[in-house]
Amino acid sequence: MDPITALLHEALEDVRPQTGGATADYIPQLAAADPDRLALAVVGPRGRVRAVGDADHEFTIQSISKPFVLALALADRGRDEVMRRVGAEPSGEPFNAISLEAGTGRPANPMVNAGAIATSGLIPGGGVDERTARIVDGLSAFAGRSLWVDEQVYASESATGDRNRALAHLLRSHGIIDGPVDTAVETYFRQCSVLVTVRDLAVMSATLAFGGVNPVNGDRVVPEPVARDVLSIMTSCGMYDYSGEWLLRVGLPAKSGVSGGLLAVAPSQFGVAAFSPRLDEHGNSVRGIALLEALSERFGMHLLEPHDSVAVPAFTVEDTDRGRVLRLSGELGLAGMERVVAVLREVAEAMPDGAEVTVDARALGRAHDAALVALRTEFEQMPHSIRLAD
């Protein structure tokens, strides 16, 4: 067992004794789930999946489908059209609350049920089957393998879904949903009934972490701005009326589901997912939250922790026949640019007249336009000849 997998196993066993919470009891198929199932998986930039516990056990994705269907809607319709139908503000209310924006009828955000039904209604297709096929294909691309609907869970969801139907009728009355209510709501029930494993969720999470590119197979699933927009909404709304405390304790964009799944995204680092069916009063996995909180603390995953690599990009200084070469790698943003300029000044001041300083930025993984403009401006103001390598 490699060291990272060993750490995941240790975290899993630390939370295993916790038995608080209960399985979702309002959907019969979910109420019958084995409450002792427990799994954890992580996927990094090279696409390696590390998983421990019941990692191959299948369960339905439920509300974790919401950010991924949002991504498909954003890719198809664009941000303005999606935001015309659904907001982006935390609701501070339970996931199934009947609460719409005064005047417009918009749901608060796409992570609550009303918002997710509105988002599903934006997926193109002539009926439930066609829209479901589009959604399942999209979720499969995020997971990197073919997924399918659990028909028994779908039937259970549909038979007990009167509250969601009520939400859908309210949305239709405000013009948020076009077309038949049944098409939108049955599509939503079917998307929630897609079967996944904790491995799948970790790969789906990692695809968002790396700007819409699945790190396992290298396929681009959605454009980078779409992945960024989805993560923005997940950060403030993904954990329902626990979102504020989640951000304080764990500090990552996340989404939970009432079957016990939970995923979180460490942007540009990795995707992580947990599974444990016992839920708290907010509808979030009790042991899943405990796992992610422990991992955030142990691995320094919180988004708002200071990260020196952002302010200090990697670089080396080499002497050549023509002068010195400053080779940059990693990411160059505004804070990093200031550090590079300071090093350049030190190098230039130590060079004899007529010597040349070359900045080689070809190994940069990412360079923000404003940082490059500022860097070129600094070049022009320095006393020595400084050029950017071709």
C-alpha positions in Angstrom: 0.0 0.0 0.0 1.5 3.3 -1.1 1.8 6.2 1.5 -1.2 8.2 0.3 -3.5 5.1 0.2 -2.3 4.3 3.7 -3.3 7.8 4.9 -6.7 7.4 3.3 -7.2 4.0 5.0 -6.2 5.5 8.3 -8.7 8.3 7.9 -11.4 5.8 7.0 -10.8 3.7 10.0 -10.8 6.7 12.3 -14.4 7.6 11.4 -15.7 4.0 11.1 -16.9 3.9 14.7 -19.2 6.9 14.2 -22.8 5.7 14.0 -24.8 8.9 14.2 -27.5 9.8 11.7 -29.9 7.6 9.7 -30.5 6.6 6.1 -33.0 8.7 4.0 -36.4 7.4 5.0 -38.7 9.3 2.5 -37.5 7.2 -0.5 -38.1 3.5 0.3 -35.1 2.2 -1.8 -32.7 4.6 0.0 -34.1 3.7 3.4 -33.2 0.0 2.8 -29.5 0.8 2.2 -26.8 -0.8 4.4 -25.9 2.0 6.8 -22.5 0.5 7.5 -21.1 1.0 4.0 -18.1 3.3 4.0 -15.7 4.3 1.2 -13.2 7.0 0.2 -11.4 7.8 -3.1 -9.0 10.4 -4.4 -7.9 11.3 -7.9 -4.9 13.5 -8.6 -3.6 15.3 -11.7 -2.1 12.1 -13.3 -5.4 10.4 -13.2 -4.5 7.7 -10.7 -7.5 6.6 -8.6 -6.7 5.7 -5.0 -9.7 4.1 -3.1 -10.3 2.4 0.2 -13.3 0.7 1.8 -16.4 -0.2 -0.2 -15.1 1.6 -3.2 -16.8 -0.6 -5.8 -20.3 -0.5 -4.2 -22.9 1.1 -6.4 -25.4 3.7 -5.1 -27.5 6.3 -6.8 -25.9 9.7 -7.4 -29.0 11.7 -6.2 -28.3 15.4 -5.7 -24.6 15.0 -6.6 -25.9 15.0 -10.1 -26.9 18.7 -9.8 -23.5 20.4 -10.4 -22.8 18.2 -13.4 -26.2 18.8 -15.0 -25.6 22.5 -14.3 -22.3 22.1 -16.2 -24.1 20.6 -19.2 -26.7 23.3 -19.2 -24.1 26.1 -19.0 -22.2 24.5 -21.9 -25.3 24.2 -24.0 -27.1 27.5 -23.1 -24.4 29.8 -21.6 -24.3 31.5 -18.3 -26.8 34.3 -19.0 -29.5 32.0 -20.1 -29.1 29.7 -17.2 -29.0 32.5 -14.7 -32.2 33.9 -16.2 -33.9 30.8 -14.9 -32.1 30.1 -11.7 -30.1 32.2 -9.2 -26.7 31.8 -7.7 -27.3 32.8 -4.0 -27.2 30.5 -0.9 -30.8 29.8 0.2 -30.1 29.1 3.9 -33.0 26.7 3.7 -33.4 22.9 3.4 -32.8 21.3 -0.1 -36.5 20.7 -0.7 -37.8 24.1 0.5 -40.6 25.8 -1.5 -39.0 29.1 -1.9 -38.7 31.2 -5.1 -37.4 34.7 -5.8 -40.1 37.4 -5.4 -41.1 38.9 -8.8 -39.2 36.4 -11.0 -40.0 33.0 -9.5 -36.4 31.9 -9.9 -35.1 29.3 -7.5 -32.2 30.5 -5.2 -29.6 28.4 -6.8 -29.1 25.2 -8.9 -28.1 23.0 -5.9 -31.6 23.0 -4.2 -34.3 20.8 -5.7 -36.3 23.7 -7.3 -33.1 25.0 -9.0 -32.0 21.5 -10.1 -35.5 20.9 -11.7 -35.2 24.2 -13.5 -31.7 23.3 -14.7 -32.8 19.9 -15.9 -35.5 21.6 -17.8 -32.8 23.4 -19.8 -31.2 20.2 -21.2 -32.3 19.8 -24.8 -34.4 16.9 -25.9 -37.9 16.1 -27.1 -39.0 14.1 -24.1 -37.9 12.3 -20.9 -35.9 9.6 -22.6 -34.0 11.9 -24.9 -33.2 14.4 -22.1 -32.2 11.5 -19.8 -29.9 10.1 -22.5 -28.2 13.5 -22.9 -27.7 13.7 -19.1 -26.5 10.2 -18.7 -24.0 10.6 -21.5 -22.7 13.8 -19.9 -22.3 12.2 -16.4 -20.6 9.2 -18.0 -18.1 11.6 -19.7 -17.3 13.2 -16.3 -16.9 9.7 -14.8 -14.9 8.3 -17.7 -17.1 5.2 -18.1 -20.7 4.3 -19.1 -23.2 4.9 -16.3 -26.9 3.9 -16.2 -30.2 4.5 -14.3 -31.3 2.2 -11.5 -34.9 1.7 -12.6 -36.1 0.5 -9.1 -34.8 3.7 -7.4 -36.3 5.8 -10.2 -39.7 4.2 -9.7 -39.4 4.8 -5.9 -38.4 8.4 -6.5 -41.2 9.0 -8.9 -43.8 7.4 -6.6 -42.8 9.6 -3.6 -42.0 12.8 -5.5 -45.1 14.9 -5.0 -43.2 17.7 -3.3 -40.9 18.0 -6.3 -43.8 18.0 -8.6 -45.3 20.8 -6.6 -42.1 22.8 -7.0 -42.1 22.1 -10.8 -45.7 23.4 -11.2 -44.7 26.6 -9.3 -41.7 27.0 -11.7 -43.9 26.4 -14.7 -46.4 29.1 -13.5 -43.5 31.6 -13.5 -42.3 30.6 -16.9 -39.0 29.1 -15.5 -39.8 25.7 -17.0 -40.9 25.5 -20.7 -43.0 22.6 -21.8 -44.7 19.9 -19.8 -44.0 19.7 -16.0 -43.8 15.9 -16.1 -41.0 16.0 -18.7 -38.8 18.2 -16.4 -39.6 16.5 -13.2 -39.3 12.9 -14.5 -36.0 13.7 -16.1 -34.9 15.0 -12.7 -36.0 11.8 -11.0 -34.0 9.8 -13.6 -30.9 11.8 -13.3 -30.9 11.3 -9.5 -31.2 7.6 -10.0 -28.0 7.1 -12.0 -25.7 4.5 -10.4 -22.2 5.4 -9.4 -19.4 4.3 -7.1 -17.2 6.4 -4.9 -14.5 5.9 -7.6 -16.8 7.5 -10.2 -17.5 10.4 -8.0 -13.8 11.1 -7.3 -13.1 11.1 -11.1 -16.1 13.4 -11.7 -14.8 15.7 -9.0 -11.3 15.6 -10.4 -12.7 16.6 -13.8 -14.0 19.8 -12.3 -10.8 20.3 -10.4 -8.8 20.3 -13.6 -10.9 22.8 -15.5 -13.3 20.3 -17.2 -10.7 17.8 -18.4 -11.0 14.2 -17.2 -7.6 13.4 -15.7 -8.0 9.6 -16.2 -8.5 9.7 -20.0 -7.5 13.2 -20.9 -10.9 14.0 -22.5 -12.3 17.6 -22.3 -15.8 17.3 -20.9 -16.8 21.0 -20.6 -15.0 24.3 -21.2 -12.8 25.6 -18.4 -15.1 28.7 -17.7 -18.0 26.3 -17.2 -16.1 24.2 -14.6 -15.1 27.4 -12.8 -18.7 28.7 -12.7 -19.9 25.3 -11.3 -17.3 25.3 -8.6 -18.2 28.9 -7.6 -21.8 27.8 -7.0 -20.8 24.6 -5.2 -18.6 26.6 -2.9 -21.5 28.7 -1.5 -24.5 26.4 -2.1 -23.4 22.8 -2.4 -24.0 21.7 1.2 -27.4 23.3 1.5 -28.1 25.1 4.9 -24.7 23.7 6.2 -22.7 25.4 3.4 -21.3 28.2 5.6 -20.1 25.9 8.3 -18.7 23.5 5.7 -16.7 26.3 4.1 -15.4 27.3 7.5 -14.4 23.7 8.5 -13.4 22.1 5.2 -13.0 25.0 2.8 -13.7 23.3 -0.5 -16.4 23.3 -3.2 -18.6 20.3 -2.4 -21.8 18.5 -3.1 -23.7 15.9 -1.1 -26.5 13.4 -1.9 -29.1 11.7 0.2 -27.9 8.3 -0.7 -24.8 9.1 1.3 -22.4 10.3 -1.3 -20.2 13.4 -0.9 -17.6 14.9 -3.2 -15.3 17.8 -2.8 -12.9 19.6 -5.2 -9.4 20.9 -4.5 -9.0 23.0 -7.7 -5.8 22.1 -9.7 -4.9 19.5 -7.1 -7.4 16.6 -6.9 -11.0 15.4 -6.6 -12.1 13.4 -3.5 -15.3 11.5 -2.7 -16.7 9.6 0.2 -19.7 7.4 0.8 -21.6 6.5 3.9 -25.4 6.3 4.0 -26.2 7.7 7.4 -27.3 11.4 7.1 -27.5 14.3 9.4 -30.4 16.7 9.8 -29.2 18.7 6.7 -29.3 15.6 4.5 -25.4 15.2 4.4 -23.4 12.1 5.1 -22.3 12.1 8.8 -19.1 10.1 8.3 -18.5 11.6 4.8 -18.3 15.1 6.5 -16.0 13.7 9.2 -13.7 12.1 6.5 -13.4 15.3 4.5 -12.9 17.5 7.5 -10.1 15.2 8.6 -8.5 15.2 5.2 -8.7 18.9 4.8 -6.9 19.4 8.1 -4.2 16.7 7.4 -3.5 17.7 3.8 -4.0 21.5 4.0 -6.8 21.4 1.5 -8.7 24.6 2.6 -9.0 27.0 -0.2 -8.2 30.0 2.0 -5.0 28.6 3.4 -1.9 30.5 2.2 -0.1 28.7 -0.7 3.5 29.9 -1.3 3.7 28.4 -4.8 1.2 31.0 -6.0 3.3 33.9 -4.8 6.6 32.3 -5.6 6.7 30.5 -9.0 9.3 27.9 -9.6 12.4 29.2 -11.4 16.1 28.5 -12.0 19.0 30.8 -13.0 21.6 29.5 -15.4 24.8 31.0 -16.8 25.3 30.7 -20.6 27.8 32.2 -23.1 25.5 35.1 -23.8 24.5 35.9 -20.3 22.1 34.5 -17.7 18.8 32.7 -18.3 15.9 32.8 -15.8 13.7 29.7 -16.5 10.1 29.9 -15.2 7.8 27.0 -14.5 4.4 26.5 -12.7 1.9 29.3 -12.7 2.6 33.0 -13.1 0.1 35.4 -11.6 0.3 38.9 -10.3 1.9 38.0 -6.9 4.4 35.7 -8.7 5.2 38.4 -11.2 6.4 40.7 -8.4 8.8 37.9 -7.2 10.1 37.3 -10.7 10.7 41.0 -11.2 12.6 41.2 -7.9 14.9 38.3 -9.0 15.4 39.9 -12.4 16.5 43.1 -10.9 19.0 41.3 -8.7 20.4 39.3 -11.7 20.6 42.3 -14.0 22.4 44.5 -11.4 25.0 41.8 -11.0 25.7 41.5 -14.7 28.4 43.4 -16.6 27.4 46.1 -19.2 26.4 44.6 -22.5 25.4 41.2 -21.0 22.0 39.8 -21.8 19.4 38.4 -19.5 16.9 36.0 -21.0 13.6 35.0 -19.4 12.5 31.5 -20.6 8.8 31.1 -19.8 8.1 28.2 -22.1 7.7 25.7 -19.2 5.0 27.8 -17.5 1.8 25.7 -17.1 -0.2 28.8 -17.0 0.6 32.5 -17.4 -2.1 35.1 -16.8 -2.3 37.8 -19.4 -2.1 40.7 -17.0 1.0 39.3 -15.4 2.8 38.9 -18.7 1.9 42.5 -19.7 3.2 43.8 -16.4 6.4 41.7 -16.8 7.1 43.1 -20.3 6.6 46.6 -18.9 9.2 45.9 -16.3 11.6 44.7 -19.0 11.4 48.0 -20.7 12.3 49.9 -17.6 15.4 47.9 -16.6 18.8 49.1 -17.5 20.1 45.8 -19.1 19.0 44.0 -22.2 16.3 41.5 -21.2 14.4 39.4 -23.7 11.7 36.8 -23.5 12.8 33.5 -25.1 10.9 32.4 -28.2 
